[in-house]
Amino acid sequence: MGKQSENNLFNQIEDHTNISSDEVFKVADSVKNANFSDEKTVRQLIRRLSKMANRPLPKTKEDEIVEMITNQNIPMDMNSLQQMLKK
């Protein structure tokens, strides 16, 4: 991915979530070696991201996302991921 593409991606993230690219990098760095099959680890990450974005996440949606991640059943394209999050 080129530098221009990276900047566009982070600009889109900042526009849609109000999360700075620095914060995104901090989260990414903190989960480099995370065990995504561990429910507790995944739940903490989801709560952290929800709080950073200042978007409350209903318990049912949190549970659904945790289950998808721990079972490695995550949509890999952005459209599917966005649709899942809108439900």
PyMOL commands that place a pseudoatom at each C-alpha (Angstrom):
pseudoatom trace, name=CA, resn=MET, resi=1, chain=A, elem=C, hetatm=0, pos=[0.000, 0.000, 0.000]
pseudoatom trace, name=CA, resn=GLY, resi=2, chain=A, elem=C, hetatm=0, pos=[1.427, 3.344, -1.024]
pseudoatom trace, name=CA, resn=LYS, resi=3, chain=A, elem=C, hetatm=0, pos=[1.831, 6.322, 1.295]
pseudoatom trace, name=CA, resn=GLN, resi=4, chain=A, elem=C, hetatm=0, pos=[-1.053, 8.174, -0.417]
pseudoatom trace, name=CA, resn=SER, resi=5, chain=A, elem=C, hetatm=0, pos=[-3.372, 5.166, 0.001]
pseudoatom trace, name=CA, resn=GLU, resi=6, chain=A, elem=C, hetatm=0, pos=[-2.410, 4.866, 3.665]
pseudoatom trace, name=CA, resn=ASN, resi=7, chain=A, elem=C, hetatm=0, pos=[-3.154, 8.551, 4.245]
pseudoatom trace, name=CA, resn=ASN, resi=8, chain=A, elem=C, hetatm=0, pos=[-6.543, 8.230, 2.519]
pseudoatom trace, name=CA, resn=LEU, resi=9, chain=A, elem=C, hetatm=0, pos=[-7.396, 5.175, 4.610]
pseudoatom trace, name=CA, resn=PHE, resi=10, chain=A, elem=C, hetatm=0, pos=[-6.494, 6.895, 7.872]
pseudoatom trace, name=CA, resn=ASN, resi=11, chain=A, elem=C, hetatm=0, pos=[-8.331, 10.056, 6.836]
pseudoatom trace, name=CA, resn=GLN, resi=12, chain=A, elem=C, hetatm=0, pos=[-11.443, 7.942, 6.225]
pseudoatom trace, name=CA, resn=ILE, resi=13, chain=A, elem=C, hetatm=0, pos=[-11.047, 6.229, 9.597]
pseudoatom trace, name=CA, resn=GLU, resi=14, chain=A, elem=C, hetatm=0, pos=[-10.673, 9.582, 11.344]
pseudoatom trace, name=CA, resn=ASP, resi=15, chain=A, elem=C, hetatm=0, pos=[-13.673, 11.039, 9.499]
pseudoatom trace, name=CA, resn=HIS, resi=16, chain=A, elem=C, hetatm=0, pos=[-15.971, 8.119, 10.311]
pseudoatom trace, name=CA, resn=THR, resi=17, chain=A, elem=C, hetatm=0, pos=[-14.839, 7.339, 13.834]
pseudoatom trace, name=CA, resn=ASN, resi=18, chain=A, elem=C, hetatm=0, pos=[-13.188, 10.464, 15.260]
pseudoatom trace, name=CA, resn=ILE, resi=19, chain=A, elem=C, hetatm=0, pos=[-10.210, 8.265, 16.161]
pseudoatom trace, name=CA, resn=SER, resi=20, chain=A, elem=C, hetatm=0, pos=[-6.813, 9.677, 15.233]
pseudoatom trace, name=CA, resn=SER, resi=21, chain=A, elem=C, hetatm=0, pos=[-4.309, 7.615, 13.282]
pseudoatom trace, name=CA, resn=ASP, resi=22, chain=A, elem=C, hetatm=0, pos=[-1.985, 7.787, 16.317]
pseudoatom trace, name=CA, resn=GLU, resi=23, chain=A, elem=C, hetatm=0, pos=[-4.644, 6.073, 18.420]
pseudoatom trace, name=CA, resn=VAL, resi=24, chain=A, elem=C, hetatm=0, pos=[-5.160, 3.443, 15.703]
pseudoatom trace, name=CA, resn=PHE, resi=25, chain=A, elem=C, hetatm=0, pos=[-1.426, 2.704, 15.698]
pseudoatom trace, name=CA, resn=LYS, resi=26, chain=A, elem=C, hetatm=0, pos=[-1.370, 2.459, 19.506]
pseudoatom trace, name=CA, resn=VAL, resi=27, chain=A, elem=C, hetatm=0, pos=[-4.192, -0.082, 19.466]
pseudoatom trace, name=CA, resn=ALA, resi=28, chain=A, elem=C, hetatm=0, pos=[-2.579, -2.011, 16.619]
pseudoatom trace, name=CA, resn=ASP, resi=29, chain=A, elem=C, hetatm=0, pos=[0.707, -2.095, 18.477]
pseudoatom trace, name=CA, resn=SER, resi=30, chain=A, elem=C, hetatm=0, pos=[-0.984, -3.280, 21.666]
pseudoatom trace, name=CA, resn=VAL, resi=31, chain=A, elem=C, hetatm=0, pos=[-2.562, -6.272, 19.930]
pseudoatom trace, name=CA, resn=LYS, resi=32, chain=A, elem=C, hetatm=0, pos=[0.353, -7.424, 17.789]
pseudoatom trace, name=CA, resn=ASN, resi=33, chain=A, elem=C, hetatm=0, pos=[0.763, -10.622, 19.766]
pseudoatom trace, name=CA, resn=ALA, resi=34, chain=A, elem=C, hetatm=0, pos=[-2.778, -10.862, 21.126]
pseudoatom trace, name=CA, resn=ASN, resi=35, chain=A, elem=C, hetatm=0, pos=[-4.551, -14.190, 21.325]
pseudoatom trace, name=CA, resn=PHE, resi=36, chain=A, elem=C, hetatm=0, pos=[-7.732, -13.606, 19.337]
pseudoatom trace, name=CA, resn=SER, resi=37, chain=A, elem=C, hetatm=0, pos=[-9.130, -16.970, 20.337]
pseudoatom trace, name=CA, resn=ASP, resi=38, chain=A, elem=C, hetatm=0, pos=[-9.253, -15.735, 23.955]
pseudoatom trace, name=CA, resn=GLU, resi=39, chain=A, elem=C, hetatm=0, pos=[-12.676, -14.260, 24.669]
pseudoatom trace, name=CA, resn=LYS, resi=40, chain=A, elem=C, hetatm=0, pos=[-11.432, -11.963, 27.436]
pseudoatom trace, name=CA, resn=THR, resi=41, chain=A, elem=C, hetatm=0, pos=[-8.736, -10.426, 25.212]
pseudoatom trace, name=CA, resn=VAL, resi=42, chain=A, elem=C, hetatm=0, pos=[-11.147, -9.877, 22.328]
pseudoatom trace, name=CA, resn=ARG, resi=43, chain=A, elem=C, hetatm=0, pos=[-13.836, -8.405, 24.589]
pseudoatom trace, name=CA, resn=GLN, resi=44, chain=A, elem=C, hetatm=0, pos=[-11.334, -5.926, 26.097]
pseudoatom trace, name=CA, resn=LEU, resi=45, chain=A, elem=C, hetatm=0, pos=[-10.243, -4.837, 22.622]
pseudoatom trace, name=CA, resn=ILE, resi=46, chain=A, elem=C, hetatm=0, pos=[-13.824, -4.348, 21.435]
pseudoatom trace, name=CA, resn=ARG, resi=47, chain=A, elem=C, hetatm=0, pos=[-14.699, -2.308, 24.515]
pseudoatom trace, name=CA, resn=ARG, resi=48, chain=A, elem=C, hetatm=0, pos=[-11.559, -0.197, 24.087]
pseudoatom trace, name=CA, resn=LEU, resi=49, chain=A, elem=C, hetatm=0, pos=[-12.375, 0.540, 20.448]
pseudoatom trace, name=CA, resn=SER, resi=50, chain=A, elem=C, hetatm=0, pos=[-15.988, 1.326, 21.260]
pseudoatom trace, name=CA, resn=LYS, resi=51, chain=A, elem=C, hetatm=0, pos=[-14.892, 3.755, 23.958]
pseudoatom trace, name=CA, resn=MET, resi=52, chain=A, elem=C, hetatm=0, pos=[-12.297, 5.372, 21.687]
pseudoatom trace, name=CA, resn=ALA, resi=53, chain=A, elem=C, hetatm=0, pos=[-14.922, 5.931, 19.006]
pseudoatom trace, name=CA, resn=ASN, resi=54, chain=A, elem=C, hetatm=0, pos=[-17.364, 7.211, 21.637]
pseudoatom trace, name=CA, resn=ARG, resi=55, chain=A, elem=C, hetatm=0, pos=[-19.911, 4.757, 20.308]
pseudoatom trace, name=CA, resn=PRO, resi=56, chain=A, elem=C, hetatm=0, pos=[-21.683, 2.610, 22.865]
pseudoatom trace, name=CA, resn=LEU, resi=57, chain=A, elem=C, hetatm=0, pos=[-21.977, -0.993, 21.804]
pseudoatom trace, name=CA, resn=PRO, resi=58, chain=A, elem=C, hetatm=0, pos=[-24.977, -3.008, 22.969]
pseudoatom trace, name=CA, resn=LYS, resi=59, chain=A, elem=C, hetatm=0, pos=[-24.077, -6.181, 24.861]
pseudoatom trace, name=CA, resn=THR, resi=60, chain=A, elem=C, hetatm=0, pos=[-25.740, -8.332, 22.204]
pseudoatom trace, name=CA, resn=LYS, resi=61, chain=A, elem=C, hetatm=0, pos=[-23.621, -6.781, 19.430]
pseudoatom trace, name=CA, resn=GLU, resi=62, chain=A, elem=C, hetatm=0, pos=[-20.479, -7.098, 21.559]
pseudoatom trace, name=CA, resn=ASP, resi=63, chain=A, elem=C, hetatm=0, pos=[-21.246, -10.777, 22.136]
pseudoatom trace, name=CA, resn=GLU, resi=64, chain=A, elem=C, hetatm=0, pos=[-21.822, -11.307, 18.407]
pseudoatom trace, name=CA, resn=ILE, resi=65, chain=A, elem=C, hetatm=0, pos=[-18.522, -9.654, 17.463]
pseudoatom trace, name=CA, resn=VAL, resi=66, chain=A, elem=C, hetatm=0, pos=[-16.597, -11.551, 20.157]
pseudoatom trace, name=CA, resn=GLU, resi=67, chain=A, elem=C, hetatm=0, pos=[-18.033, -14.853, 18.935]
pseudoatom trace, name=CA, resn=MET, resi=68, chain=A, elem=C, hetatm=0, pos=[-17.186, -14.066, 15.315]
pseudoatom trace, name=CA, resn=ILE, resi=69, chain=A, elem=C, hetatm=0, pos=[-13.594, -13.145, 16.142]
pseudoatom trace, name=CA, resn=THR, resi=70, chain=A, elem=C, hetatm=0, pos=[-12.901, -16.009, 18.534]
pseudoatom trace, name=CA, resn=ASN, resi=71, chain=A, elem=C, hetatm=0, pos=[-14.366, -18.481, 16.021]
pseudoatom trace, name=CA, resn=GLN, resi=72, chain=A, elem=C, hetatm=0, pos=[-12.373, -16.856, 13.188]
pseudoatom trace, name=CA, resn=ASN, resi=73, chain=A, elem=C, hetatm=0, pos=[-15.578, -16.179, 11.289]
pseudoatom trace, name=CA, resn=ILE, resi=74, chain=A, elem=C, hetatm=0, pos=[-14.867, -12.558, 10.356]
pseudoatom trace, name=CA, resn=PRO, resi=75, chain=A, elem=C, hetatm=0, pos=[-15.931, -11.018, 7.029]
pseudoatom trace, name=CA, resn=MET, resi=76, chain=A, elem=C, hetatm=0, pos=[-12.819, -10.067, 5.096]
pseudoatom trace, name=CA, resn=ASP, resi=77, chain=A, elem=C, hetatm=0, pos=[-14.266, -7.417, 2.814]
pseudoatom trace, name=CA, resn=MET, resi=78, chain=A, elem=C, hetatm=0, pos=[-15.267, -3.965, 4.021]
pseudoatom trace, name=CA, resn=ASN, resi=79, chain=A, elem=C, hetatm=0, pos=[-18.840, -4.116, 2.663]
pseudoatom trace, name=CA, resn=SER, resi=80, chain=A, elem=C, hetatm=0, pos=[-19.656, -7.312, 4.562]
pseudoatom trace, name=CA, resn=LEU, resi=81, chain=A, elem=C, hetatm=0, pos=[-18.009, -5.952, 7.698]
pseudoatom trace, name=CA, resn=GLN, resi=82, chain=A, elem=C, hetatm=0, pos=[-19.955, -2.691, 7.500]
pseudoatom trace, name=CA, resn=GLN, resi=83, chain=A, elem=C, hetatm=0, pos=[-23.231, -4.559, 6.966]
pseudoatom trace, name=CA, resn=MET, resi=84, chain=A, elem=C, hetatm=0, pos=[-22.525, -6.755, 9.988]
pseudoatom trace, name=CA, resn=LEU, resi=85, chain=A, elem=C, hetatm=0, pos=[-21.824, -3.720, 12.177]
pseudoatom trace, name=CA, resn=LYS, resi=86, chain=A, elem=C, hetatm=0, pos=[-25.005, -1.938, 11.045]
pseudoatom trace, name=CA, resn=LYS, resi=87, chain=A, elem=C, hetatm=0, pos=[-27.278, -4.795, 12.196]
for i in range(1, 87): cmd.bond("trace and resi %d" % i, "trace and resi %d" % (i + 1))
show_as sticks, trace
zoom trace
